[in-house]
Amino acid sequence: MTHDSPPLRSRAATRKRRRLYAVLSGAVMLAIAAVLVLTAFEDSIVFFYSPTDLAEKQAGRDPVKPDQLLRVGGLVEEDSVKTAADGVTKLFTVTDLKNTLRVSFKGILPDLFREGQGIVSSGSLGPDGIFVATEVLAKHDETYMPPEVADALKRAGEWKGDEEKEKTQ
Amino acid sequence: MIAEIGHFSLILALVVALVQAIVPLVGAHRGDGAWMATAAPTALVQLLLIATSFGCLMYAFVTSDFTVMNVAQNSNTLQPMLYKVSSTWGNHEGSMVLWVLILAVFGAMVAAFGGNLPPSLKARVLSVQAMIGVGFLLFILLTSNPFERVVPPPLDGRDLNPLLQDPGLAFHPPMLYIGYVGFSMAFSFAIAALIEGKVDAAWARWVRPWTLVAWSFLTAGISLGAWWAYYELGWGGWWYWDPVENASFMPWLVGTALLHSSIIVEKRDALKTWTILLAILTFSLSLIGTFLVRSGVLTSVHAFATDPERGVFILLLLVIAIGGSLALYAWRAPILKGGGLFAPISREGALVLNNLLLTTAAATVFIGTLYPLFLEAVGGGKVSVGPPFFNATFVPLMIPLIIALGVGPMLGWKRGDLKGALSRLKFAFIATIVITFIAAYISWGRSVFGVLGLSLAGWLATAVILEFASRIGLGRAGSGDVLRRMAGLPRGAWGMTLAHLGFAITVAGASGASLWQDEVIQLLRPGETLSVVDYDFTLRSVDSVKGPNYTAQRATFTVRQNGEVITTLAPERRRYIVQGTETTEAALYTQWYADIYVVIGQSDGNGAWTVRLYFKPLVPWLWAGSLLMVFGGFVSLSDRRLRIGAPSKRLAAPEAKAPTAQPAE
């Protein structure tokens, strides 16, 4: 098939050796990837907590670290949304109807953020127990409930949703 | 009536697809020419039927026929015509019809233009293509009928999701689907080759153009999606490592590997089994992407209405398609003969490295995307894997890829001269060092990743240009000679240069944002001014305006740079009447090196508005770079077509199959 034709045996031997190289380099690559993935998993997996989960976690032996990134979710409590003195930081309370969590967020709240609606937020817990959000996600229409939130409400025994008609983000 | 015609043609299409899946395959096995010959006409009839069905659905949307439930739920009489049309695929059911339509178009193209394929290969390819079609048609008919009627019909529809009412997103799904489904061709060819037990250069020459088409469209589709996220979601991010983004990115990564490994099969007759495996994996990842997005296991903008039944059905399809093809691979691949040898340092060696890195990168993305699902399934709690994971795994794998990409095209086939290649890249080393210093100076102390990204992009861009220059003999030959060489250069070489250059520019764009992005958020009253970098934004006024199906608050800003008025920007906050939802419409001003980006938020009730300004350096390069990659793909494609056309006599295609060959768009 190729133009130069070394004796048959050495050709077969070369082929074998080359194949070995290929397999070895593939294995090395996979090993590198495995190391990268495992180290990254250690630092960058983000856990989701409902306000109840978080309260339990904080009361337990292994509370979350100050700068640890986590996600929380629940319903925005009615009449809880306030604006701080700087005019752009919003303060509100997230609830799973059992426990609540105070959240502060500097930025423009998503278009569908409203009191009484389910949201998911990522950020970290401040020393004062206020969750400092770096991101707030709300759903895109009125029939939707983020699955994490629905699940958290279910576990808190407060979910009365009938058939889940889920739509979008 | 129209809706019933659509539904009925879809059922007929399923029947035809069943025939197309079975008869040619049996014919090819028995060597029966007449049975094999049924493949082409059935493929064309299938296209005709699905196109009819899709046309009927679109007609229902365009005429706002609210007796059809799908239309009532996803369209509205007030919508502009563009969005009435794009509503056709802006929902789960319609998008699946688009999926099978594109599948049928690809099948029909093989049927119509595959005159020079060996008859048995053609029959098998079309049969495999039809099997995929059967699966998805069953899925639509059993779980997601787009033509379901509603009694009594509502007076008006519920409107398309406002976030999807955007020109960028109107074309994002078709592009993405042409990419996803386009890889079905490579898959069908791979399965046919496994059944046949033969892979040769001619096979690769057939697979290459289809892979290129799919890859180019997928690149365009992903970029459109990123672009949309950038200006529509209002937070200025363009890539979020969201599971659905990853769902489209994994086939892209493996598809890029396939694109390159099929070059080796074609030119050097080596790496055949690997290429077959890549073809299977690429399409499998497209299917997994469809599953992730359609089954509702993920929370995202793309999830549409979900239904557990659908998830199970797609999962079943997935198991049959992927499991079946991999089993066939394990059984048949060993009989494919190995081909040409090559030294580790060679063009082939470089392409193998490219393949290893791309597939490993795809594997890390795969793990990061599916790990949360896996952990939840085994009861390990709810986690999410976000950008930090991917920055720590994916990015380090791209670094050697970019470095090697600069050198690879300089190496010869079979046995390369690494020293020679490196010495020819002297200038690229110098340029890289200079760029690194400039980037480090500008962004001192801000982002190591950004500086690294820019220097890699600089390295790649100069290496690509040097390679091109040496190809056309710049500096060695006279100017007339250089021009002649440029004109004589194969389109494939042009395509490679353009696509690699586009990649370098994209990398620069992606790094720029992390380098010197700046943002300000503040309350602003009309007449007040807010500054970011060297831009001053003066809020002139906030007015209420009325669109066709929304009302909006529109802010008007006068933007000055160093005191000179450069533009007026008008971001909006829209409220869509039917769904009562709000969207932010960011306003952007693009300069060659940066975007400035303004979003208007809520009012504080006392005449002041939350305003957010961004300075986004190099982001426009992302779009320019992706566009260049897509363009490179198409340039390269124009070469392939000529090459395939030349040795055969397919112009004198004997079969008279013209009447149904026209795909209805």
Chai-1 contact restraints between the chains, C-beta under 6 A:
chainA,res_idxA,chainB,res_idxB,connection_type,confidence,min_distance_angstrom,max_distance_angstrom,comment,restraint_id
A,M1,B,D269,contact,1.0,0.0,6.0,A-B,restraint_1
A,M1,B,G339,contact,1.0,0.0,6.0,A-B,restraint_2
A,M1,B,G340,contact,1.0,0.0,6.0,A-B,restraint_3
A,T2,B,G340,contact,1.0,0.0,6.0,A-B,restraint_4
A,T14,B,L341,contact,1.0,0.0,6.0,A-B,restraint_5
A,Y21,B,P344,contact,1.0,0.0,6.0,A-B,restraint_6
A,G26,B,L356,contact,1.0,0.0,6.0,A-B,restraint_7
A,M29,B,L356,contact,1.0,0.0,6.0,A-B,restraint_8
A,M29,B,T360,contact,1.0,0.0,6.0,A-B,restraint_9
A,A33,B,T360,contact,1.0,0.0,6.0,A-B,restraint_10
A,A33,B,T364,contact,1.0,0.0,6.0,A-B,restraint_11
A,L36,B,T393,contact,1.0,0.0,6.0,A-B,restraint_12
A,V37,B,T364,contact,1.0,0.0,6.0,A-B,restraint_13
A,V37,B,I367,contact,1.0,0.0,6.0,A-B,restraint_14
A,V37,B,T393,contact,1.0,0.0,6.0,A-B,restraint_15
A,A40,B,F389,contact,1.0,0.0,6.0,A-B,restraint_16
A,A40,B,A392,contact,1.0,0.0,6.0,A-B,restraint_17
A,A40,B,T393,contact,1.0,0.0,6.0,A-B,restraint_18
A,S44,B,P388,contact,1.0,0.0,6.0,A-B,restraint_19
A,S44,B,F389,contact,1.0,0.0,6.0,A-B,restraint_20
A,I45,B,V383,contact,1.0,0.0,6.0,A-B,restraint_21
A,V46,B,S384,contact,1.0,0.0,6.0,A-B,restraint_22
A,V46,B,G386,contact,1.0,0.0,6.0,A-B,restraint_23
A,F47,B,V383,contact,1.0,0.0,6.0,A-B,restraint_24
A,F48,B,K382,contact,1.0,0.0,6.0,A-B,restraint_25
A,G87,B,L523,contact,1.0,0.0,6.0,A-B,restraint_26
A,V88,B,I521,contact,1.0,0.0,6.0,A-B,restraint_27
A,V88,B,L523,contact,1.0,0.0,6.0,A-B,restraint_28
A,V88,B,T610,contact,1.0,0.0,6.0,A-B,restraint_29
A,G107,B,I521,contact,1.0,0.0,6.0,A-B,restraint_30
A,I108,B,G601,contact,1.0,0.0,6.0,A-B,restraint_31
A,I108,B,T610,contact,1.0,0.0,6.0,A-B,restraint_32
A,I108,B,R612,contact,1.0,0.0,6.0,A-B,restraint_33
A,D111,B,E582,contact,1.0,0.0,6.0,A-B,restraint_34
A,D111,B,T583,contact,1.0,0.0,6.0,A-B,restraint_35
A,D111,B,T584,contact,1.0,0.0,6.0,A-B,restraint_36
A,D141,B,Q579,contact,1.0,0.0,6.0,A-B,restraint_37
A,P147,B,T299,contact,1.0,0.0,6.0,A-B,restraint_38
A,E148,B,K382,contact,1.0,0.0,6.0,A-B,restraint_39
A,E166,B,T306,contact,1.0,0.0,6.0,A-B,restraint_40
A,K167,B,A305,contact,1.0,0.0,6.0,A-B,restraint_41
A,T168,B,V301,contact,1.0,0.0,6.0,A-B,restraint_42
A,T168,B,A303,contact,1.0,0.0,6.0,A-B,restraint_43
A,Q169,B,S300,contact,1.0,0.0,6.0,A-B,restraint_44
A,Q169,B,V301,contact,1.0,0.0,6.0,A-B,restraint_45
